[in-house]
Structure formats: C-alpha cells, structure tokens
Amino acid sequence: MSDKTIYAIYDDDYVLLESAKHLVGKGIHIRDVFSPFPIHGLDPVIGLARTRIAMTAFIYGMCGVAIALTGMWYFMIYDWPLNVGGKPNFSLIDNIPSFVPITFEFGVLCAGHGMALTYFLRNWTLPGFKGRNPYPRTTDDRFVMEIHAEDSKLSAEEIVAFIDETCVLEIDEK
Amino acid sequence: MHKEAAIREPLILGSPTYSDISNDVLFAIENKPTKLWKVLMVIASIAALWGIGCITYLLGVGIGTWGLNNTVGWAWDITNFVWWVGIGHAGTLISAVLLLFRQKWRMAINRPAEAMTIFAVFMAGLFPLIHMGRIWMAYWVLPLPNQFGSLWVNFNSPLLWDVFAISTYLSVSLVFWYIGLIPDFGTIRDRATRPVQKLMYGLLSFGWTGNAKAWQRFEEVSLVLAGLATPLVFSVHSIVSMDFATSVIPGWHTTIFPPYFVAGAVFSGFAMVQTLMLIVRKAMRLEHYVTIKHIEYMNIVIIVTGSIVGVAYLTELFIAYYSGVEYESYAFINRLSGPYWWSYWAMMTCNVVSPHLFWSNKLRTNLAFTFVMSIIVNIGMWFERFVIIVTSVHRDYLPSSWSMFYPTWVDIGVFVGTIGLFSVFYLLFLKYFPVLAFNEVKSILKSSGEQYKNMTDEEFKTLHPVFKKDIK
C-alpha cells in the first residue's frame, strides 16, 4: 500500500460530479473535493454523511430560552417584584405573555451565535488560520478531487489511469 | 442538470465563465478607487463629520437643544430611528425569506442588501442612545446587578423588548452576513498579489478551505440561520411598533400596528435597496448580474408591500371613525386637516398612490423611473413615521399644552450626519468587500445563466464532455 495523494483538477463542476460517479463506481474512494461553490448532489456520491449542525442550533436555542425564562423569573418575580400601575408581578405563569418577546429573542440569539461558533470550530476556520486548499484556484474556478491511494484496493497507477479516462485538466501526484 | 422553465428570464446575462464572474465582481477590490468613489467619499465624510459634531454638541449641551418640548417629547429622533430600522429590514428579508422560498434572484442582491441592513441598524441604534442624553449611562438598559437596591430593568416594557430585539437582530444579521462573506474572502485571499492585501483578506477569510464538508455545513448553516432570521425580521419591527401601540396615546393605541409596521419596513427597505443598487450596478458595471429582471422583482415587492401599507392607513382611519372614541377620531381628523396636514398628504401620495404606477410594465422596467420612485418611497416612509409620532402627541388631552414641533439645526444635523455616516460605511463596503455573493452566483450559472438556460441536454453534453472518448 502506498500513501500517495492524487489530485485530479477539473475546470467544471458538472464534469467533476460525473467523473466522481465514474470513479466511485470503479471502487475508488474520494477523500475530499475542493470547489469555489457547493456542488449539489456530490455529498452522497463521495459518501459524506449529513451534517448535524442544525441540531446544535436547536440545543443552543433551547438553552437560550431556559436562561431567558430563569433570568426573568429571578429579576421580575423573585428578587424585586415591580409593581407598575397596580399590576404587580406575582408568578411566572401570570407574567409569561410579556416575557414571550425577550424569550424568543434570546433563544434566537443563542441559537444563531452558538451555531456559528460551532460551525467555525468544526470547519477549523478562525481569524489568523491559513487556508488548507491544495491549489489557490480552487476558490475561483478550479474543482479538485483529493484521492489517497491507500484508501482503495487499486494501485496508484490504476487510479490515475481511471482518472485519465475522464476529461481531467491535470493530474497531480504528491 | 437542474433546469428552470424556459419562460423564466435568465438571471445572469451574457456568457461569463466562472473566473469572469470573479473578475467582474472583484474589479473594485483589485484596482485603485475611481474618481467617482473618491468624490462620493469626500461628500459622505463631510456629512458624517458634521453629524458627529452635532452629536458631540448635543451630548455636551443636552437634548434640550433639539426642538422637543413638554408636549412633543418624541419627534425627529424617534422618526429617524424607526426610519432606519425600517430600511434595515429588507436585507435580512431578501437573504432569509427569499432563501427559504428558494428564489434564485436573491443571490445577486443579498450581499449589498444585507450590508445596507447592518449599516442602517447601526444608524438606528444611535438614536435611542443619544436620546438618553447621558450616553455614558447606556448600560443601564441591560439587566446588570447594581447598587440601587438591585432594581432591575422592566421586562414587561416594550422599550426593553426593543433593546433585546434590535441587538439580537443586529448581531444575528452580522453573523449571517459574515458567514456568507467568508468563502468570497477566501477567493480574494487566493487571488491577492500584494502582501498587505493577502494578509488582510487572509485574516478576514478565517482560513476558508472550501472542501466538500465545509460547503455542506455552509449550506446547512445558511438555511438554519435563514429559518431563525425570518421570524426575527417580523418580531423586530412588531416590537418597535409596540413601543407606540402599548401606550394609551390616541393615534398610537392600535392593534394594527405590528403587521402595518412590518409591511412598511419591507416597503421602505426595498426602496432603499433600489436606490443603492441602481447606482451600484451602473457604477461598478454589474448590469449582467443585477439585471432589469431583478429590479422588476423588487418593484413587485414594492407594489405588494405598498398596497398592504395603503390598506393599513385606510383601516386605521376607518377604525378611528367606527370606534366612536372621540379622542381617537380627533387624532385622525387632526392628522389629515390639522396643522400637519401637509405631512399626512405627503405620506399618502408617496406611499399609497405612487407605488401603483408600477402596475404598468413599462414603468416597472424603467430604471430612471424606478430610481425616482425609490426616492419618493423613502421620503414617504420618513413622513409616515413623522406623522405617527408628532401628529399624535402635539395636541394632547389638554388644549392649553398644544404645541408644534420645529426642528433645530441639531435635529437636522444629526439626521444628515447619519445619512453621511451610512454612506461612508457603504462606500467602504463597496470598495473593500465583495459586493455580490459571486461564489453563490456561480452556482446558479448553469440553471439561470443566459448561455445555458435554453440549451438542450445534447448541447450541454457536447459543451461539457465527461470522458475523453466522448470528445468529437
């Protein structure tokens, strides 16, 4: 088993997608694809599981709702029950209607920011980090497949031969 | 390939390649600023500095230097606040609601519209802060432990809801905008040739890589943020309207306010997007991406929301009569025939009558006409807020305290200053940020681009052969 990395460079998203289907059909595992924009329909082809990041947003949102309600209960009901215009704050349940807006806003605030932070950490993108795309043009108009020879049963030469059947622009071995 | 119905007009004109799209959009960033940009920047900076000067003077002297008096406690300040927040509604509406409805035309305008939103909300947020007079005590709006017997802020008050709504709206919009910007900053970083540019955009791009998993997460995050931002857009202006609606002032105390304010906000926001985009597409030569069809779509939104606003005005008027409450009736009679009649009729003409000219296909697709209309709507919506705020309070229950509001030079200066400050931010955005979400625009090239749109599958496959053996 060699640990050769093969980069197949394409100049079109459609050609890359169809080529990926062809290569996967031959038993080649595509480790990653770099592209300037999302290629729809690629994820199932290269065997990428659906992201669970939406669930984290829900969890953060629910935490926000809980924090907001607890906070408002403490401020308005427990610690200092304000009496404005003869309308005192006695219990959380009676006061809930006027707490709805802030509960909602705070829930959205936590969901949005929590998910964004999770997204940055999972993508490992934070200020000062270096881009890890193999070629600078993959963020402009090049579409690149990264294939590791060790991932499939074929030899590096066989993989290159299969890639070469497709309209690839360039094959780079490292 | 995903195909669109042939009857739909293309959203990208001409036959650009993927790198042409990058070149067109990044032209401003990668080249020296034009003379027009410099001239506009100087004008905007002068207005902004004048505004900052007025604000400094205001903070030094106190808000008595505004034209407010005992009867009219809210006037231009809150008018400007609501006007700017309203303008700030179109951006997130375009990027969030249109994303949920899978409207592809949003891709060409969501970035500049969101930038407008963010800068407009900055301007809006300024007014309540300076209205406090003692801006250094602005942190009192937050529920912080304190020495005053631990007296907390009042969570039953819409004014506090507003603090939470606007700050949430601003920060979530900012995150939504920035997450969309990151891949585009990545492109600029990888194309940059000058070291300073490479470093700056390298920092801004957060080390974006653009691999398959990152794009998958990107799309999911955009979708979820859109889902979160949609109710947020509606909640923010509903809450702004409750600042008025929950008080017992005739003319303010109406249940129609939340939907009416939201429709008005979208109306004015789209008008401002038109004003800006018509200049930007021309000055930056982006006519292939922001086409007449895009302008027409936005004009249609203006007709719809303008009609909702019109219905709301008439409903309000009818209910004032039908309720039988004499104070409520008087508030409206005073609006349309009192000393501020001209502002009421200016509002009615600009917001209710003029949008219906857009029913004509010829006018709707005429750029010069659209530009004039967008200015008229902006003016009309400013008058709407002025009418609601000032005419409702200037004649209160006690005729001896009736008075008029006259703006002072500080009132005018602060307003002009916010327009200047907004323009400075916007011009900087146009020069240093990718104006269109060009990487997203690339993703609709094959479904909505002019050269691909009505291609048959055969033609498409000849143009993009997959296997070398297929090349003829």
Interface residues (C-beta under 8 A of the other chain):
Chain A: D12 D13 Y14 V15 E18 S19 H22 D32 V33 F34 S35 P36 F37 P38 I39 H40 L42 D43 I46 L48 R50 T51 I53 A54 A57 G61 G71 M72 F75 M76 D79 W80 L82 V84 K87 N89 N95 S98 F99 P101 I102 F104 E105 F106 V108 L109 A111 G112 H113 M115 A116 Y119 F120 R122 N123 W124 T125 L126 P127 G128 F129 K130 G131 R132 N133 P136 R137 T138 T139 D140 D141 D164 E165 T166 C167
Chain B: M1 H2 T17 Y18 S19 S22 P143 G149 S150 L151 W152 V153 N154 F155 N156 P158 L160 W161 F164 A165 S167 T168 S171 V172 V175 F176 I179 I182 P183 G186 T187 R189 D190 R191 G202 L203 L204 S205 F206 G207 W208 T209 G210 N211 A212 K213 A214 W215 Q216 R217 F218 E219 E220 V221 L223 V224 L225 L228 A229 P231 L232 S235 I239 N439 E440 K442 S443 K446 H464 P465 V466 F467 K468 K469 D470 I471
